Amino acid sequence: MNYKNHINAVEIEKNNNTRHFGGYETSDGRKVIKTKLIRSANPGEFTDNDIAFLKQVYNLKYIVDFRNKQEIEEKPSLTSVPDVQYIHLPLINDLGRNNPIETDKKSVHDNILLTLYNLLGGTSESAIKYMANVYSSIVTDKYSINMARKFFDILSENENGCVLYHCAGGKDRTGVISAVLLSCLGVSWDKVMEDYLLTNLYTADEINRQIEGVLAVTDDPDVVYGLRSIIGVNPGIMEEVQKIIMERYSTIENYLNEALLLTVNKIKKLRSVYTK
């Protein structure tokens, strides 16, 4: 299936791993509203038509950028859209230039990609473990938890508009926050994982392009599998997030309450705004 035909694709010209959660069912029999939440890679290349469409059809009101300052300087987001509030909310405190998470796919040379892979240990197991550790830090590190709290504050402030949130590739930082958000709204973990893995559909052409370049250097199946896991997404990485939440908090609900300070009433409010 081409991602453009996928039911959750946002209908814009420069769809950069950009999708909504419309129709996702919740535990209380409601459904997530299509026009309230959008997850995306950096929307900096959206066209004027894209922006107009998002404002007219989705009533876009907030753009939340999870990247660090250096990433923003290199690849600006949409910071000055009229009547849309741009909020910089760096989700990871120490994400440096050579960190492979969310690397901009369009600027990565194949040899550089292999170099980064070797820096992660040079095996699919070591690469996946590294990414799993980064993911898990988002739900355990005090700084990241504080940023997540602020994000949920933004969601609580919004009532009538749409919140678009993004990082660089729209898959790792955005993926973890989406998993937490959907869980908060009452979406099952199976559906959370299904949504997470959609990145492999939405970015399939770019993933395949990079893998083709790598195959010109090596056809080692472990290398190819490992690179697919970090260029795209791998279910085992997100499963580590669920595992560490369960180990530390017993339930996702406890994580929402204790780490993110989302009370029962706050969660009810979020569900009333983003589901129906």
PyMOL commands that set and color helices and strands:
alter all, ss='L'
color gray80, all
select helices_A, chain A and resi 3-5+43-45+48-57+69-74+105-107+110-119+124-138+142-157+173-184+189-197+199-202+204-215+221-231+235-249+252-258+264-274
alter helices_A, ss='H'
color red, helices_A
select strands_A, chain A and resi 19-20+37-40+60-65+85-88+162-166
alter strands_A, ss='S'
color yellow, strands_A
deselect
rebuild
show_as cartoon
